[in-house]
Each structure stands twice: as structure tokens, then as C-alpha cells.
Amino acid sequence: QVQLAESGGGLVQAGGSLRLSCVASGRTGSVGGMGWFRQAPGKERECVAAINRGGTSTYYADSVKGRFTLSRDNPKSTVYLQMNGLKPEDTAVYSCAARRLTSYDTNYYRLVNQYDYWGQGTQVTVSS
């Protein structure tokens, strides 16, 4: 089993920055692609960024491209989501997700059902 713990959420003014962290524990050697999802009230959960096992390939939703940066530090079993230029529409609960590693898996993944492990989520609120 793998456990994920997010941190770094909070309240920030529009234009500000936050860095979210997600630390994996347990069988971290079995973790493949990872991603950050967000869900605002009344909306579906969406993938904002995803990264492959090696950290060499990333995906960003159009709405965050150029503002968010996803990275991972495998020795620390941690992924980071640097969020700059935050907007009120970025307000949501942000959750970290991890996919169980399979052989020769070099991809990132964007769909909720492609992930096996989820963190509890951290609230990000951007005031105007």
C-alpha cells in the first residue's frame, strides 16, 4: 500500500503563489505516474498536472499552463506543484494521486480512474 500526504494549501490573494507538496509513504517503490487534481464546489474533479515516473514528461491543463509547474523528487518520494499567478478560479480542494507502477511505464496519466492511490486533499482559496 501507498499513502499520500499533501501540504501547502491555504488562503492567498489573486496573483500570489503557493507550493503544494505530496509525500508518498509505504511501498514507494511501486509508485509510477503521479498527478494533482482539483475539485471546486459543484464541479467535477479535474487533472491540473501530471508527471511520469522518471519526471521527464509532464501534462498541464490549459487553464494552468504557464502558471503551474509540477516536479518530483523520487529519492524523497515527493512531488511538488508550484502555483504562481493564482486566480480566484483556482480555488478548490487539491488532491495528489499516484498510479501503481507497471513494467516499462513511462507515461503520465490524466484521468481519475487511472490512479490507484489518493491523498486527503488540501484546500486552496484565492481571494480577489
Secondary structure per residue as TSV (DSSP state, phi and psi in degrees):
chain	resnum	aa	ss	phi	psi
A	1	Q	-	360.0	154.5
A	2	V	E	-127.1	135.4
A	3	Q	E	-113.3	142.4
A	4	L	E	-121.6	135.2
A	5	A	E	-129.8	118.6
A	6	E	E	-94.0	154.5
A	7	S	E	-154.2	165.4
A	8	G	-	106.0	-4.5
A	9	G	-	-71.9	173.6
A	10	G	E	161.7	-165.9
A	11	L	E	-105.2	130.5
A	12	V	E	-143.7	151.3
A	13	Q	E	-79.1	155.7
A	14	A	T	-54.7	136.9
A	15	G	T	92.0	-11.3
A	16	G	-	-81.6	-176.0
A	17	S	-	-131.5	152.8
A	18	L	E	-143.3	152.7
A	19	R	E	-122.7	119.0
A	20	L	E	-92.2	142.0
A	21	S	E	-122.8	147.5
A	22	C	E	-135.8	116.1
A	23	V	E	-104.9	128.5
A	24	A	E	-94.9	143.4
A	25	S	E	-138.0	167.2
A	26	G	E	93.6	-133.9
A	27	R	S	-83.1	67.8
A	28	T	G	-67.1	-21.7
A	29	G	G	-66.6	-13.8
A	30	S	G	-97.9	8.1
A	31	V	E	-88.8	128.4
A	32	G	E	-104.0	-122.3
A	33	G	E	-63.7	150.4
A	34	M	E	-132.9	159.7
A	35	G	E	-154.0	164.9
A	36	W	E	-116.6	129.9
A	37	F	E	-117.7	158.9
A	38	R	E	-138.9	151.4
A	39	Q	E	-140.3	119.8
A	40	A	-	-96.1	157.3
A	41	P	T	-54.9	129.3
A	42	G	T	79.0	3.3
A	43	K	S	-119.1	161.3
A	44	E	-	-77.9	154.9
A	45	R	-	-67.7	134.8
A	46	E	E	-130.3	149.0
A	47	C	E	-82.4	124.0
A	48	V	E	-96.7	-28.8
A	49	A	E	-161.1	148.9
A	50	A	E	-146.6	154.8
A	51	I	E	-143.6	146.8
A	52	N	-	-82.7	175.7
A	53	R	T	-56.5	-44.4
A	54	G	T	-82.0	-6.4
A	55	G	S	75.5	14.5
A	56	T	-	-97.0	-9.9
A	57	S	-	-139.5	131.8
A	58	T	E	-132.2	157.4
A	59	Y	E	-126.9	142.1
A	60	Y	E	-134.2	137.7
A	61	A	-	-64.0	148.8
A	62	D	T	-55.7	-34.7
A	63	S	T	-68.3	-18.0
A	64	V	T	-119.3	-4.6
A	65	K	T	-57.9	133.2
A	66	G	T	87.4	-11.8
A	67	R	T	-115.3	-34.8
A	68	F	E	-105.6	145.7
A	69	T	E	-133.4	126.2
A	70	L	E	-106.8	134.8
A	71	S	E	-143.5	164.6
A	72	R	E	-140.9	148.0
A	73	D	E	-122.1	96.0
A	74	N	G	-63.6	-40.9
A	75	P	G	-58.2	-29.2
A	76	K	G	-96.0	0.0
A	77	S	T	52.3	43.6
A	78	T	E	-132.7	141.0
A	79	V	E	-118.3	148.1
A	80	Y	E	-123.5	139.4
A	81	L	E	-120.4	104.3
A	82	Q	E	-86.2	122.5
A	83	M	E	-117.8	114.1
A	84	N	-	-114.8	162.4
A	85	G	S	55.9	42.9
A	86	L	-	-63.8	144.4
A	87	K	-	-121.0	156.7
A	88	P	G	-55.1	-32.4
A	89	E	G	-71.9	-6.4
A	90	D	G	-82.6	-7.1
A	91	T	-	-61.8	124.8
A	92	A	E	-178.4	172.2
A	93	V	E	-88.7	125.3
A	94	Y	E	-102.5	128.4
A	95	S	E	-123.3	141.7
A	96	C	E	-92.9	143.9
A	97	A	E	-136.7	150.4
A	98	A	E	-135.1	145.3
A	99	R	E	-106.9	141.5
A	100	R	E	-65.5	132.1
A	101	L	-	-70.5	132.8
A	102	T	-	-119.0	166.2
A	103	S	T	-59.6	138.2
A	104	Y	T	57.1	31.1
A	105	D	-	-87.0	107.4
A	106	T	-	-116.5	12.4
A	107	N	-	-97.4	164.1
A	108	Y	-	-104.1	165.1
A	109	Y	-	-135.0	142.9
A	110	R	-	-116.4	-7.3
A	111	L	S	-104.1	145.1
A	112	V	G	-55.7	-43.1
A	113	N	G	-77.5	2.6
A	114	Q	G	-92.4	-1.7
A	115	Y	-	-110.4	147.5
A	116	D	S	-106.3	-25.2
A	117	Y	E	-129.3	143.9
A	118	W	E	-136.4	144.9
A	119	G	-	-86.2	177.7
A	120	Q	-	-78.4	-22.5
A	121	G	-	100.2	153.8
A	122	T	E	-137.1	136.9
A	123	Q	E	-80.6	132.5
A	124	V	E	-119.7	123.1
A	125	T	E	-124.6	124.9
A	126	V	E	-114.4	118.4
A	127	S	E	-92.7	148.4
A	128	S	-	-89.9	360.0
